[in-house]
């Protein structure tokens, strides 16, 4: 449901749709990843960090969520940027995120 909205840059609608899906299944991977992307694209960085942190508890070695967390952490200039880079490179040495 969200890919056409994402293609049209309708981030608020992506957020709403993903939150609705996650209200039914809080561990739904794709909805959570698209939610964090939509939050980041709306400059809702702290909210994106919160979603990422929750999903990283479920999927601690997931490079996609780690990369999303890295981007918002860099924007917010948080202290975990270096460790996120190191973790991503440890898990995926060819990752150029």
C-alpha atoms as a printed R data frame, in Angstrom:
   type eleno elety resid chain resno      x      y      z
1  ATOM     1    CA   UNK     A     1  0.000  0.000  0.000
2  ATOM     2    CA   UNK     A     2  2.779  2.443  0.764
3  ATOM     3    CA   UNK     A     3  5.072  2.137 -2.265
4  ATOM     4    CA   UNK     A     4  2.882  4.317 -4.520
5  ATOM     5    CA   UNK     A     5  2.624  6.891 -1.724
6  ATOM     6    CA   UNK     A     6  6.383  6.848 -1.274
7  ATOM     7    CA   UNK     A     7  6.903  7.289 -5.012
8  ATOM     8    CA   UNK     A     8  4.677 10.366 -4.850
9  ATOM     9    CA   UNK     A     9  6.516 11.668 -1.742
10 ATOM    10    CA   UNK     A    10  3.297 11.575  0.288
11 ATOM    11    CA   UNK     A    11  5.184 10.986  3.526
12 ATOM    12    CA   UNK     A    12  2.365 11.904  5.899
13 ATOM    13    CA   UNK     A    13  0.115  9.304  4.305
14 ATOM    14    CA   UNK     A    14  2.914  6.742  4.419
15 ATOM    15    CA   UNK     A    15  3.301  7.468  8.124
16 ATOM    16    CA   UNK     A    16 -0.420  7.082  8.784
17 ATOM    17    CA   UNK     A    17 -0.666  3.840  6.827
18 ATOM    18    CA   UNK     A    18  2.382  2.315  8.484
19 ATOM    19    CA   UNK     A    19  1.207  3.283 11.962
20 ATOM    20    CA   UNK     A    20 -2.125  1.634 11.201
21 ATOM    21    CA   UNK     A    21 -0.390 -1.587 10.135
22 ATOM    22    CA   UNK     A    22  1.884 -1.516 13.171
23 ATOM    23    CA   UNK     A    23 -1.106 -1.085 15.482
24 ATOM    24    CA   UNK     A    24 -2.185 -4.546 14.314
25 ATOM    25    CA   UNK     A    25  1.288 -6.110 14.285
26 ATOM    26    CA   UNK     A    26  3.960 -4.146 16.136
27 ATOM    27    CA   UNK     A    27  6.787 -6.248 14.720
28 ATOM    28    CA   UNK     A    28  5.799 -5.879 11.055
29 ATOM    29    CA   UNK     A    29  9.207 -5.298  9.485
30 ATOM    30    CA   UNK     A    30  8.292 -3.585  6.217
31 ATOM    31    CA   UNK     A    31  5.803 -1.204  7.806
32 ATOM    32    CA   UNK     A    32  8.319 -0.203 10.465
33 ATOM    33    CA   UNK     A    33 11.074  0.393  7.923
34 ATOM    34    CA   UNK     A    34  8.808  2.484  5.737
35 ATOM    35    CA   UNK     A    35  7.544  4.350  8.808
36 ATOM    36    CA   UNK     A    36 11.051  5.300  9.869
37 ATOM    37    CA   UNK     A    37 11.829  6.444  6.322
38 ATOM    38    CA   UNK     A    38  8.677  8.556  6.201
39 ATOM    39    CA   UNK     A    39  9.465 10.112  9.579
40 ATOM    40    CA   UNK     A    40 12.994 10.947  8.459
41 ATOM    41    CA   UNK     A    41 11.700 12.493  5.234
42 ATOM    42    CA   UNK     A    42  9.355 14.684  7.307
43 ATOM    43    CA   UNK     A    43 12.275 15.737  9.540
44 ATOM    44    CA   UNK     A    44 10.718 13.897 12.502
45 ATOM    45    CA   UNK     A    45 14.141 12.625 13.474
46 ATOM    46    CA   UNK     A    46 13.523 11.860 17.132
47 ATOM    47    CA   UNK     A    47 10.414  9.866 16.284
48 ATOM    48    CA   UNK     A    48 12.412  7.960 13.662
49 ATOM    49    CA   UNK     A    49 15.097  7.189 16.268
50 ATOM    50    CA   UNK     A    50 12.432  5.800 18.574
51 ATOM    51    CA   UNK     A    51 11.009  3.510 15.879
52 ATOM    52    CA   UNK     A    52 14.501  2.373 14.881
53 ATOM    53    CA   UNK     A    53 15.467  1.655 18.474
54 ATOM    54    CA   UNK     A    54 12.395 -0.500 18.972
55 ATOM    55    CA   UNK     A    55 12.982 -2.453 15.799
56 ATOM    56    CA   UNK     A    56 16.672 -2.884 16.580
57 ATOM    57    CA   UNK     A    57 15.617 -4.605 19.796
58 ATOM    58    CA   UNK     A    58 13.800 -7.152 17.620
59 ATOM    59    CA   UNK     A    59 16.366 -7.220 14.806
60 ATOM    60    CA   UNK     A    60 19.677 -6.125 16.380
61 ATOM    61    CA   UNK     A    61 21.815 -6.963 13.342
62 ATOM    62    CA   UNK     A    62 19.540 -5.537 10.686
63 ATOM    63    CA   UNK     A    63 21.612 -3.306  8.445
64 ATOM    64    CA   UNK     A    64 18.578 -1.438  7.086
65 ATOM    65    CA   UNK     A    65 17.450 -0.282 10.525
66 ATOM    66    CA   UNK     A    66 21.039  0.383 11.571
67 ATOM    67    CA   UNK     A    67 21.502  2.548  8.475
68 ATOM    68    CA   UNK     A    68 18.288  4.465  9.171
69 ATOM    69    CA   UNK     A    69 19.433  4.983 12.748
70 ATOM    70    CA   UNK     A    70 22.819  6.170 11.478
71 ATOM    71    CA   UNK     A    71 21.248  8.789  9.212
72 ATOM    72    CA   UNK     A    72 18.990 10.261 11.899
73 ATOM    73    CA   UNK     A    73 21.770 10.065 14.481
74 ATOM    74    CA   UNK     A    74 24.069 11.993 12.156
75 ATOM    75    CA   UNK     A    75 21.421 14.674 11.636
76 ATOM    76    CA   UNK     A    76 20.812 14.919 15.385
77 ATOM    77    CA   UNK     A    77 24.561 14.723 16.101
78 ATOM    78    CA   UNK     A    78 24.127 12.027 18.714
79 ATOM    79    CA   UNK     A    79 27.014 10.179 20.306
80 ATOM    80    CA   UNK     A    80 26.240  6.826 18.661
81 ATOM    81    CA   UNK     A    81 27.236  7.741 15.094
82 ATOM    82    CA   UNK     A    82 30.674  6.149 15.259
83 ATOM    83    CA   UNK     A    83 29.439  2.925 16.866
84 ATOM    84    CA   UNK     A    84 26.635  2.636 14.301
85 ATOM    85    CA   UNK     A    85 29.155  3.002 11.461
86 ATOM    86    CA   UNK     A    86 31.397  0.385 13.038
87 ATOM    87    CA   UNK     A    87 28.504 -2.033 13.539
88 ATOM    88    CA   UNK     A    88 27.270 -1.639  9.980
89 ATOM    89    CA   UNK     A    89 30.761 -2.212  8.571
90 ATOM    90    CA   UNK     A    90 31.273 -5.205 10.841
91 ATOM    91    CA   UNK     A    91 28.033 -6.784  9.629
92 ATOM    92    CA   UNK     A    92 28.430 -5.755  5.998
93 ATOM    93    CA   UNK     A    93 32.023 -4.753  5.136
94 ATOM    94    CA   UNK     A    94 31.078 -3.657  1.625
95 ATOM    95    CA   UNK     A    95 28.273 -1.363  2.791
96 ATOM    96    CA   UNK     A    96 28.824  2.197  1.595
97 ATOM    97    CA   UNK     A    97 25.960  3.685  3.639
